[in-house]
Amino acid sequence: MIPQLFVEKIDLGDGRSITIETGRLAKQADGSVVVRMGDTMILATAVSARTSNPGVDFLPLTVDYREKFAAAGRFPGGFFKREARPSDSEVLTMRLVDRVLRPLFPDDYHAETQVMIQLMSHDETVMPDALAGLAASAALAVSDIPFYNLISEVRVARIDGKLVINPSREELEKSDIDMMIGASMDSVAMVEGEMKEISEAEMIEAIKFAHEAIKVQIQAQYRLQEAFGKKEIRTYEGEKENEEIHKKVKAAAYDKIYAIAKVGSAKHERGAAFAEVKEEVKALFTEEELAADGDLVSKYFYKTNKEAVRNVVLELGVRLDGRKTTDIRPIWCETDYLPRVHGSSLFTRGETQALATVTLGTSREANQIDSPSEQGEEKFYLHYNFPPFSTGEAKPLRGTSRREVGHGNLAQRALKNMIPADCPYTIRVVSEVLESNGSSSMATVCAGTMALMDAGVQMVKPVSGIAMGLITDGEKFAVLSDILGDEDHLGDMDFKVTGTADGITACQMDIKIDGLRYDIMEQALAQARDGRLHILGKLTETIAAPRTDVKAHAPKIITRTIPGNFIGALIGPGGKVIQELQKATGTTIVINEVDEQGVIEILGTDPAGIEAVLAKIQSITFKPQMGEAYEVKVIKMLDFGAVVEYTAAPGNEVLLHVSELAWERTENVADVVKMGDVFQVKYLGVDPKTKKEKVSKKALVPRPPREEKKE
């Protein structure tokens, strides 16, 4: 028997719609839905364990998003022809959904929970990542998993001044805004995206527009929940609590922590002081009490620490390192730090340091994108590495983390629109985080800007970035500029903003509380702009403008376009010509066919080598014009003429017939020209009889008058 299907429709108001259905697929999951827009279909399931693992004091939530190649009627690449590790784009979508969902589970819910989302059918006019958050929330809505505040996510773009929800990829290319917004009915929880130098007011307008669309999608989830039959939320065992221990810990620790927090100190000094207070608190309990409730003592110490530090900020306006709310930590910068890379810079802000390098290459080094929902390449890309020593820790190395992928992507989006469209290079930026205490991703943006300018990349404008924080008790609030790592953990918001002096280029915001007011967001953006411009000033003090040329040891790139019918001649049989040319000149030559034209990239460090390649190209593609004069050199003597070579196109030869040497009858070719002679000839086109090209020396000199015959 076919099970009953429950469907809800969301009208986007422009002829497009989204449907959510449940009741047919994956019924053993705690909740499952299929979300469809056009021919794009996404299956989302939610499953949570019935019991928590002992000793777990956090929510072990896994959000997984995968795109199946069959969804687009394609085969996976690689030897095994099977989907393997997630791509960067899939990881980024997982992060987008996770960051909205995670804060909305109950604080004391610690059961293993998995939300799995997969693209099952792909429509090229629909970008599936914009539907993932809606699908995840809807799956939770029809389950009994404790998740009380439904959410959704949408992409917002602005095309020709008009805001659009969930545009196609083709439409997105015309937009100056590409933002993903995640929100509940009453609060924006997540913002991430890139912009082309928009203002703070324009960004707020786009967020509000997206939030209204999200509210419609959440209402549809509630209707689906009601039609399907709202399940009773499962009971679960919450965290162990003991109010007496809480009071004892707070009484012993609060004032001491408050006193440490208001003095202002460095990270390790402050950490040692807090650890000392914790040991004093633990000394108030017997070994038996600590064995039984040591986890509670640690939990309540953390809560007390958080409350005291937050109150110092709200009551005194003083932060952990002694700064005021708007102060930026001391900054020092350096460029050209590494002698043999193509571009490098060091950016240090307080206890956060990033070392950025730039590598320049040809289109052959472009980053290839091959996923079911997108194919193409990136000629500018940025990789971010966050080793454990950057925080003074020793941890296992388990490959590139989701966090590293996300932070690198944010920095890449911040910078990419400032790379000129006519830049001939493929550019790879790598950021090595060497120290971290607050926003290494924004340090990466700053270091990346300077490294690009140091490499001679003619950036349109320099870009800087800043991370903002928030502490609020519901009434009072403090917006913090350039947050520390501790302020990120103890605060209510992490809001990263990047931009030029003229506007915002990228942002990433995560809200940890319900009900963030728009006036607070507006203040945060205004304060971020002031901080951003201050940091930008420090960058331009170090390097005011891009270097006029690449470094001596960096490759120069020259591009040339030739008619498509000459590509084969330049490559040669089996690649012989191009391979020998690269070897002889010490260059790298890349040929791409575009619109029946050959686009040639010549990369090399030796100008003479590049010139030799250009000369060879000119020789191969040289085509003399009828009636024009050209300089030639004699390279071979024959009985019936001389073989000459065009000096402007070495290797391009033509026969100068004996009859075209001089107006007088020539018995011996050597009487007129000799080996190595250089002179001008006139191009006469193709001889209709011999079908060969014809040139003349005599055509460029006046014909002598004829002698009159004597009677």
C-alpha angles and dihedrals in degrees: 000000000000109000121239115270123217117201135182125188128213116201112211090197097238101079093280125105142183124217128201118199134179138174101062110068134048095000095170090066115092087245134359136175140172116221118198133189116170104322093329111110126184127189116207125185132183125200128171130184117249093229135036124238112254113259095019109131099175139056109270093208122168120192112189126184123183134176114213114216090217086065088072095035092252139125121239115250122242135061099292096046092220133116109259132166115005118267121240090257090054091048090051091052090050089054093048091056097038093053092057098041102043100067092048099064116092112278091236097047108109105160120129105265130186128190110187122189125183135180107232101170127021127207112191091219093058125067105216098203089071089062098047097086092049091049093049094049093046091052089053090045093061093044133078092238113127102257111131106174114061118210142184138194132218137178116235124199135174116222119181089344095308122114114230132190119225099350123192119258090254091053091046091060088065094049130099092203129054110173134156113209125193121190149149123228093277106025143042108232105175139020126179132161153095131268139185100244099301124170127254090250091053090051092052090048091054092048092051091048091052092046092058090054090048092054090058090052092049091051088055089054091053090051090050090048091052095046093047091048116264107251121225109254110253120249117243138180109259128204120303110256135191116179094193092058090046092054092046093051093045094048091051099041113027100079093042093050091046090053092050093046096052095051096064120229144168122278100258094039091050093045091052091050093050090047090053091053090049091053089051090052092049089051088065090068129068122242089252091053092048091048090053101036107013090121090057092050090054092045094050092045089056091048091049091047091050093048094047095047092047092049092052088058095044096042103034104020088232124132131210093266094043097259127134118244094265099041122116119213119249113284131204127176140186134185133200089031096146112057101208105037120094092245135350143173142178120219119187123180114174107306095344121093133176129186112202128193131190126208122192123208147148129275086272087074094054115129107253117222115201116164133132091258100039140028126181142080141272119225090186121046138155131209123199125202124193110186118191093243088069088077096034093257137126112220137157114271109234104170128267110342126220088247092056091050091049097046092046091050092051092052091045092053090047092057107028099083089055092061106098115249092232095053104131096204134089102228128205119188119192122192118200110194105214099173129017133193105135133355108355088172090065090046086054091055091051095045090045092054093052094044091052092051090045089054091055095251104153097230114195090227135345118259130212132182140204137189118224128199138195136211119185138161093198095271109036119045140180125202110210124208120214097005126214123231090255091051089053092053096042097037135083101234142032109197118175118190128181130184152129126261087274105048153327119300101177143356142186123190131179121184120200097188136059121251107025105185120230091230089061090049090050091051091048091052093047091048090046090055092055091049093045092053091048090054091044088056090056091050094051091047086061097043116004099189140359115284111262093239140013119269121278092252094043119093120260115218126210123182127204132178121216132178111274093241090067095056093087092051092052093048095043129199108325089353092294098139097047094042093051090045092053091048094048096046101035091234137126114233122195122185122196124180111224122172092341090307128111112235107199123197117196115194122185146127097223113076090202090057092050090049090051091054091048089051091052092050090049090049093051095045097038111129116177118218124233113266095009124127121234135184114243138180127216110242101163136025121216134177091246099040145314132286108230131190125215105244090211089055112035112206093028104115136183135177117251101203119220089242090062097050099085141349090246119075109271117212096175123032091210090062089070108026137017136197111290096018114146120206144134127276132184119235111233099181126235118338106237091215102047096026087223131120115267131207132178134206095185093055089072095057126066115265109247116242116262117253114241115241116246117239 
